[in-house]
């Protein structure tokens, strides 16, 4: 093998490596373009966790990060269009209602449930028995 053949072989090898690098760069540029056009961070994460060619650990991390932003399976109910009308009550009537309510509740025990509802427990008969 002559020196010229050796130089030619080395140049051919370099050309091959450069061609492979250019091919890989083009693939990566296409991937960047796809990710940028995906429509935001959630879409990028979704594309990652749906790509079966990526490692399972990476897909799991992407799914975990995307989870808080996933849409619900059931459609969200439309909000009710309610308007409260102010109650026109005199101060005397309001005080009387509150006085009557306090008389009604006087001596009664209440139970507050975890959901916030208040339950009036039955009145005790006063002899220390709960029957």
Order of alpha helices (4+ residues) and beta strands (2+ residues): alpha-alpha-alpha-alpha-beta-beta
